[in-house]
Amino acid sequence: MIEFDNVSFAYDAAPEQKSLCDFSLTVKDGECVLITGPSGCGKSTLLRLLNGLIPEFYSGTAEGKVQINGEEIQGIGIEELAGRIGTVFQNPRSQFFNVDTTGELAFGAENLAIPEEEILRRIGRTVKAFQIELLMDRNIFELSGGEKQKIACASINVLEPEIILLDEPSANLDYEAAESLRQLITCWKEMGKTILIAEHRINYIWDLADRVIVLENGALKKEIQKEEINRFTEEDTSHFGLRSLERISPVSLVKNTEQAETDDVIHLENFHYSYDKKHEIFNIPSMRIAKGKVTAIVGKNGAGKTTFLEVLSGIRKNDGIMGLDGKSYSSKKRLGKIFMVMQDVNHQLFTESVLDEVLISQPEENEEEAKKILAEVGLLSFADRHPMSLSGGQKQRVALACAIASKLPILLLDEPTSGLDHAQMYTVGEILNRMKGEGRTIITVTHDSEFIEHCCDEVIQIKEA
């Protein structure tokens, strides 16, 4: 049994703001609890207090008690908790230590000095239970996002922990991969594991939860029991600011109107990319993208959507040509026309404050304008904070603010709503619609059907090569 008893926590990076405030919760053995709420509401903090990342990696001031089976976990080393609590993160790459999949499954158990024969037995049992035989003895870096998430879950399962924590595990997964993740969680439920899932994207997991905890500003806003879960409607989700419960594949939303070759389109010719001569990622002989519109690029994990954006932006070189306003742009020339917000925005945040990030993105620094942009994305109160002290969703909005500030005519966004709650997703959609009204062209890779229905004019599918 897990018990949070009047727990409060404030990070040293923002001591004036409590991420959890007098929070109490009891989770019974074998219970599956979904934890949701606005970005920055304390979901990740709650999990970090359980798995030892606080205070091992995140320092701050804690009050109250966190107990497992009556034992207070404060002071227990993270290495001791590893055998009892398994964590799957939003980005599985952050928890890999090996290049090959089989080695990754063995790694944690080896570090706990479990005998080799027992490790092999556990791996065999996990591979069979998760049906991942075809993923064994593979290079991790050649797997799709969904496949990497399966390996992350399997590596945790080999440790046979009592408790499994998942922090935004579906944020970067396509529809099919999220459905596979649902099956893995179902498998854990059948094993009797205690499961806590921090999520914004609740549709794939809603009916599996035994209880739903809604947080707001670090406090418990609503506790939803199983009977109420079964009766919950779309109106209810809107009332509590939650994401949609509808499970819709983005591919089913494809809508691309064929256009004549005019100045109203961006014309791409000969767009292809291979990491080596044997493995072509995508091959697009010709594509037309409407100017001044919001276009969604959809497709399965591993289809090459992110690579397509990197090639289009000029980050990755290829022989493709972009036609725009009667001119042709090679890879190098495109760099001055396009701003790209990456899927992992940690790669493009460089300064000591949120305000400075926006200022360096402007053609000419204008602090008053920069603050207006931060207000638009709901981050003005964080202007003096270090970007790396923010939550994942907040970092995403900093990168979007930089894109707005750049004033470049074409914006590329890679999964711009991952880690965003309903209100923030809606706000991002409204911002994109406003920029569209200014004549800017937005091309976004997304798995978010709710986002597509809200603001995307066209939807183009990229299929695996």
matplotlib code that plots the C-alpha trace (Angstrom):
import matplotlib.pyplot as plt

x = [0.0, 1.2, 0.4, 0.9, 0.2, -0.1, 2.8, 4.1, 7.1, 8.8, 11.8, 14.9, 14.6, 11.3, 11.1, 8.1, 5.9, 4.8, 4.5, 2.5, 0.5, -0.9, -1.5, -2.9, -3.6, -3.8, -3.3, -4.2, -2.1, -3.0, -4.8, -4.4, -4.7, -4.7, -3.3, -4.2, -4.6, -3.1, 0.6, 2.6, -0.1, 2.3, 1.8, 5.5, 6.5, 4.2, 5.9, 9.4, 8.8, 7.9, 10.8, 13.5, 14.4, 13.5, 15.8, 18.4, 18.2, 15.7, 16.5, 13.9, 12.0, 9.6, 7.0, 4.8, 5.3, 5.4, 5.1, 5.1, 3.6, 4.0, 7.7, 8.7, 10.7, 12.6, 16.2, 15.9, 18.5, 17.3, 19.2, 17.2, 13.9, 14.8, 13.9, 10.6, 9.4, 9.8, 9.4, 8.6, 9.3, 7.8, 11.0, 12.2, 15.6, 16.3, 16.3, 18.3, 21.9, 22.5, 22.6, 20.8, 17.4, 18.2, 21.1, 18.7, 16.2, 19.0, 20.7, 18.7, 18.6, 22.4, 22.9, 20.8, 23.2, 20.4, 21.9, 22.2, 19.9, 17.2, 17.7, 17.3, 14.2, 12.6, 13.6, 11.9, 8.8, 8.6, 9.2, 6.3, 3.9, 4.5, 4.8, 8.0, 9.9, 10.6, 12.2, 14.9, 18.5, 17.8, 19.6, 17.6, 18.3, 16.7, 13.3, 10.3, 9.1, 6.4, 8.9, 11.3, 8.4, 7.7, 11.4, 11.3, 8.3, 9.8, 13.0, 11.0, 9.0, 12.2, 12.9, 9.5, 8.7, 5.6, 4.8, 5.0, 5.0, 4.4, 5.0, 3.3, 4.1, 2.0, 3.0, 5.0, 3.2, 1.1, -2.5, -1.4, 1.5, -0.7, -3.1, -0.1, 0.9, -2.7, -2.2, 1.0, -0.8, -3.6, -0.9, 0.5, -3.0, -3.5, -0.2, -1.6, 0.9, 0.1, 0.2, 0.2, 0.0, 0.5, -1.2, -2.8, -3.8, -6.4, -8.5, -6.5, -6.3, -9.5, -11.6, -8.6, -8.2, -9.7, -9.6, -8.8, -7.0, -7.3, -4.7, -4.7, -1.9, -0.4, -3.7, -6.4, -9.2, -11.3, -11.2, -13.2, -14.2, -14.8, -18.6, -18.2, -15.4, -17.9, -20.5, -18.1, -19.0, -17.2, -19.1, -17.6, -14.0, -14.6, -15.8, -12.7, -10.4, -9.4, -8.6, -11.1, -12.1, -12.6, -10.1, -9.7, -6.8, -5.2, -5.0, -8.8, -8.7, -6.6, -7.9, -5.7, -7.3, -5.4, -4.4, -3.2, 0.4, 0.0, 1.7, -0.6, 1.3, 4.7, 5.9, 8.3, 10.2, 12.5, 12.3, 13.9, 16.3, 18.4, 20.6, 22.5, 22.1, 20.1, 17.5, 15.4, 13.4, 10.9, 10.7, 8.4, 8.7, 6.3, 4.1, 2.1, 1.4, -1.0, 0.5, -1.1, -2.7, -2.1, -1.1, -0.8, 1.7, 0.5, 1.7, 3.0, 6.0, 9.0, 7.5, 10.0, 7.8, 10.4, 13.2, 10.9, 10.7, 14.4, 15.0, 12.4, 14.0, 17.5, 18.9, 19.4, 20.8, 19.3, 18.9, 15.2, 14.0, 11.3, 9.4, 8.0, 6.7, 8.2, 11.7, 13.5, 15.2, 17.9, 18.6, 21.0, 18.6, 15.7, 17.4, 16.5, 12.9, 11.9, 11.8, 11.5, 10.3, 11.8, 10.0, 12.6, 12.8, 15.6, 17.9, 16.9, 16.8, 20.1, 19.8, 19.5, 15.9, 12.7, 12.6, 16.1, 15.1, 12.4, 14.7, 17.4, 14.8, 13.6, 15.1, 15.7, 15.4, 12.2, 11.5, 8.0, 7.0, 8.7, 6.7, 3.5, 4.4, 5.0, 1.7, 0.0, 1.4, 0.7, 4.3, 4.8, 5.0, 7.9, 9.9, 12.8, 12.9, 15.6, 14.0, 15.3, 13.4, 10.1, 7.8, 7.8, 4.6, 5.9, 9.2, 7.1, 5.4, 8.7, 9.8, 6.5, 7.0, 10.4, 8.8, 6.3, 9.1, 11.2, 8.6, 9.8, 7.1, 7.2, 7.0, 7.6, 6.3, 7.1, 4.5, 3.7, 1.0, 2.9, 2.7, 0.0, -3.4, -6.7, -6.6, -3.0, -3.7, -6.6, -4.5, -1.8, -4.4, -5.7, -2.2, -1.6, -4.9, -3.8, -0.5, -2.2, -4.3, -1.1, -0.1, 2.4, 2.4, 2.4, 3.4, 3.0, 3.8, 1.3, -0.5, -3.1, -6.5, -8.1, -5.6, -6.0, -9.8, -9.4, -7.1, -5.6, -6.9, -5.2, -3.9, -1.2, -0.1, 3.5, 3.8, 6.8, 9.2]
y = [0.0, 3.5, 6.4, 10.2, 11.9, 15.8, 15.9, 19.3, 19.9, 22.9, 22.6, 24.6, 26.1, 27.7, 27.7, 30.2, 27.8, 24.4, 21.6, 19.6, 21.2, 19.2, 16.3, 13.0, 9.8, 6.1, 3.6, -0.1, -3.0, -4.0, -0.8, 1.1, 4.9, 7.5, 10.9, 13.8, 17.6, 20.7, 20.9, 21.7, 20.5, 18.2, 14.8, 14.2, 15.5, 12.9, 10.1, 11.4, 11.4, 7.7, 6.5, 8.4, 10.9, 13.4, 14.2, 12.1, 14.2, 16.9, 18.9, 20.8, 21.2, 18.3, 18.1, 15.2, 11.5, 9.1, 5.4, 2.0, -0.8, 1.4, 2.1, 5.7, 5.9, 9.1, 8.1, 4.9, 4.9, 5.0, 1.8, 0.0, 1.4, 0.2, -3.4, -2.4, 0.4, 0.6, 3.8, 4.3, 7.8, 10.0, 9.6, 6.0, 7.0, 8.7, 5.4, 3.2, 2.0, -0.5, -0.5, -3.9, -4.8, -8.0, -6.4, -3.6, -6.1, -7.7, -4.5, -3.6, -7.1, -7.4, -4.3, -5.8, -8.8, -11.2, -14.6, -15.1, -18.1, -16.1, -13.1, -15.3, -16.9, -13.5, -12.2, -15.3, -14.8, -11.1, -11.6, -14.1, -12.1, -8.9, -10.7, -8.9, -11.9, -9.9, -7.1, -9.2, -8.9, -5.7, -2.3, 0.0, 3.0, 1.3, 0.9, 3.1, 5.2, 2.7, -0.2, 1.7, 2.2, -1.6, -2.3, 0.3, -1.4, -4.9, -3.8, -2.7, -5.9, -8.0, -6.4, -7.7, -4.6, -4.4, -0.9, 0.5, 4.3, 5.7, 9.4, 10.6, 7.3, 7.9, 11.5, 10.7, 7.5, 7.0, 5.6, 2.0, 2.3, 3.8, 0.8, -1.5, 0.3, -0.2, -4.0, -3.9, -2.0, -4.6, -7.3, -5.6, -5.3, -9.1, -9.7, -7.7, -4.8, -1.5, 1.1, 4.9, 6.6, 10.4, 11.4, 14.1, 11.7, 9.8, 8.2, 4.9, 4.3, 5.7, 2.5, 0.5, 2.8, 1.8, 5.4, 8.8, 11.6, 15.1, 17.6, 21.3, 23.6, 20.7, 19.9, 17.3, 18.8, 15.7, 12.0, 9.9, 6.4, 3.4, 3.8, 7.5, 6.6, 4.4, 7.2, 10.0, 12.0, 14.4, 17.2, 16.0, 16.1, 19.6, 20.7, 19.4, 20.6, 17.1, 15.8, 13.9, 10.3, 9.5, 7.1, 8.3, 7.4, 10.5, 8.6, 8.5, 12.3, 12.6, 15.5, 16.8, 18.8, 18.5, 22.0, 23.3, 24.5, 28.1, 30.6, 29.4, 26.2, 25.1, 22.6, 19.9, 17.8, 14.8, 14.7, 11.5, 10.5, 7.4, 7.0, 4.5, 3.1, 0.1, 1.8, 4.5, 6.4, 8.1, 8.9, 11.7, 12.4, 15.4, 17.0, 20.2, 22.0, 24.9, 28.3, 30.2, 27.1, 24.6, 21.2, 18.1, 15.4, 12.0, 8.4, 5.6, 5.8, 5.1, 6.4, 9.2, 12.2, 13.9, 13.2, 14.8, 18.0, 18.0, 17.6, 20.3, 22.7, 22.2, 20.6, 17.4, 17.9, 16.2, 17.0, 18.0, 21.4, 23.5, 25.8, 28.9, 32.1, 31.3, 30.6, 27.3, 26.7, 24.2, 22.8, 25.7, 28.4, 27.0, 27.7, 31.4, 30.8, 28.2, 27.9, 24.4, 23.4, 20.0, 17.1, 17.2, 21.0, 20.5, 20.5, 24.1, 25.9, 27.7, 30.7, 31.4, 32.7, 32.1, 35.8, 35.5, 32.5, 34.6, 37.7, 35.7, 34.4, 37.8, 39.5, 42.5, 42.3, 43.9, 43.1, 44.6, 42.4, 39.4, 39.7, 40.0, 36.7, 35.1, 36.3, 34.8, 31.4, 31.7, 32.0, 35.7, 34.8, 32.5, 35.1, 35.0, 31.3, 29.1, 27.1, 23.8, 24.3, 24.1, 21.2, 19.4, 21.2, 24.6, 24.0, 23.2, 26.5, 28.4, 26.9, 27.9, 31.5, 31.5, 30.3, 33.2, 35.7, 34.6, 36.0, 33.5, 32.7, 28.8, 27.1, 23.4, 21.9, 18.3, 17.0, 20.5, 19.2, 16.4, 17.1, 19.8, 19.7, 20.4, 24.2, 24.5, 22.4, 24.7, 27.8, 26.4, 25.8, 29.3, 30.7, 28.7, 30.0, 33.5, 33.1, 31.5, 34.7, 36.6, 34.6, 32.3, 28.6, 26.0, 22.3, 20.1, 16.4, 15.1, 12.0, 14.2, 13.7, 16.2, 18.9, 18.0, 18.4, 21.7, 23.6, 21.7, 22.6, 19.7, 16.3, 14.5, 10.9, 9.8, 6.1, 3.9, 3.6]
z = [0.0, -0.9, 1.4, 0.9, 4.2, 3.9, 1.5, 0.3, -2.0, -3.5, -5.9, -5.0, -8.5, -7.5, -3.7, -3.7, -5.6, -4.1, -6.7, -4.2, -1.3, 1.7, -0.6, 0.8, -1.1, -0.3, -3.1, -2.4, -3.6, -7.1, -7.8, -11.1, -10.5, -13.3, -12.2, -14.5, -14.4, -16.0, -17.0, -13.9, -11.5, -9.7, -11.4, -12.1, -8.7, -7.1, -9.0, -8.3, -4.6, -4.9, -7.0, -5.2, -8.0, -5.3, -3.6, -5.5, -8.7, -7.9, -4.8, -2.8, 0.5, 1.4, 4.2, 5.2, 4.8, 1.8, 2.9, 1.2, 3.3, 6.4, 5.7, 5.2, 2.0, 2.8, 3.3, 1.3, -1.5, -5.1, -5.8, -3.1, -4.5, -8.0, -7.2, -5.7, -8.0, -11.8, -13.7, -17.4, -18.6, -21.4, -23.5, -23.2, -24.6, -21.3, -19.5, -21.9, -21.1, -23.9, -27.6, -28.0, -26.8, -25.0, -23.1, -22.1, -20.6, -18.6, -17.5, -14.4, -13.1, -13.5, -11.5, -8.7, -8.7, -9.7, -10.8, -14.5, -14.7, -12.9, -15.3, -18.3, -16.9, -16.2, -19.7, -21.3, -19.3, -20.1, -23.8, -23.9, -21.8, -23.8, -27.2, -28.2, -29.7, -32.9, -30.9, -29.3, -30.3, -32.2, -32.2, -29.9, -32.1, -35.1, -33.3, -33.7, -30.8, -29.9, -30.0, -27.7, -25.3, -25.3, -24.5, -21.7, -20.2, -20.7, -19.0, -16.0, -15.9, -15.7, -12.4, -11.1, -9.1, -6.8, -8.1, -11.6, -12.4, -15.8, -16.5, -19.7, -21.4, -24.5, -25.2, -28.3, -29.4, -32.5, -32.2, -32.7, -30.3, -27.6, -28.1, -27.6, -24.4, -23.2, -23.7, -21.6, -18.8, -19.0, -18.7, -15.5, -14.1, -14.6, -12.8, -9.8, -10.0, -8.4, -11.2, -11.1, -14.5, -14.9, -18.2, -20.2, -23.0, -21.1, -23.8, -24.2, -20.4, -19.0, -18.7, -17.3, -14.3, -10.9, -9.8, -11.4, -9.4, -10.8, -9.5, -9.7, -8.4, -6.5, -4.6, -5.1, -7.1, -7.8, -7.0, -9.5, -8.4, -10.8, -10.9, -12.0, -14.4, -16.3, -16.5, -17.4, -20.6, -22.9, -21.1, -17.8, -19.2, -20.5, -17.1, -15.3, -18.1, -19.2, -22.6, -24.8, -24.0, -27.7, -29.3, -32.9, -35.2, -36.8, -40.1, -40.2, -40.3, -43.5, -45.6, -48.4, -51.2, -54.4, -55.5, -58.8, -58.9, -57.9, -55.6, -52.9, -52.3, -51.1, -53.7, -52.6, -55.2, -54.7, -50.9, -49.7, -46.9, -46.0, -43.0, -45.1, -48.6, -47.4, -45.2, -46.8, -44.3, -46.7, -50.4, -51.5, -55.3, -55.0, -52.3, -52.2, -48.9, -48.7, -47.9, -45.0, -43.6, -40.7, -42.1, -40.0, -41.0, -39.6, -39.7, -37.6, -35.4, -37.5, -40.8, -41.0, -40.0, -37.7, -40.3, -42.9, -40.9, -40.3, -44.1, -44.9, -42.4, -43.8, -40.6, -42.6, -46.1, -49.2, -52.8, -52.5, -53.6, -52.0, -54.3, -52.7, -54.3, -57.7, -56.2, -55.5, -52.1, -51.5, -48.0, -47.1, -48.4, -46.4, -43.1, -43.4, -44.1, -41.6, -37.8, -36.3, -32.8, -32.1, -30.4, -27.6, -26.9, -24.5, -27.5, -28.4, -25.1, -24.4, -22.1, -18.4, -18.5, -20.4, -21.4, -22.9, -25.0, -26.7, -27.0, -28.9, -31.3, -32.4, -35.5, -33.3, -29.5, -28.2, -24.6, -24.5, -27.5, -26.0, -22.8, -24.9, -26.6, -23.2, -21.9, -25.0, -24.3, -20.5, -19.4, -18.5, -14.7, -15.6, -17.5, -15.1, -14.5, -16.0, -18.9, -17.6, -14.3, -16.1, -16.7, -20.1, -21.2, -20.1, -22.1, -25.1, -24.8, -24.4, -27.8, -29.3, -28.0, -29.7, -33.0, -32.8, -32.0, -35.0, -37.5, -40.0, -42.7, -42.2, -38.8, -38.3, -35.1, -34.0, -31.6, -30.2, -27.9, -26.1, -22.4, -22.8, -21.0, -22.7, -22.1, -23.3, -26.4, -27.2, -26.7, -29.0, -31.6, -31.3, -31.6, -34.8, -36.2, -35.5, -37.1, -40.1, -40.3, -40.5, -43.6, -41.9, -42.9, -40.1, -40.7, -37.7, -37.0, -34.5, -33.2, -31.4, -33.1, -30.7, -31.8, -35.5, -35.3, -33.4, -35.8, -38.7, -42.3, -44.0, -42.9, -44.9, -44.2, -44.5, -45.0, -44.2, -47.2]

ax = plt.figure().add_subplot(projection="3d")
ax.plot(x, y, z, "-o")
ax.set_aspect("equal")
plt.show()
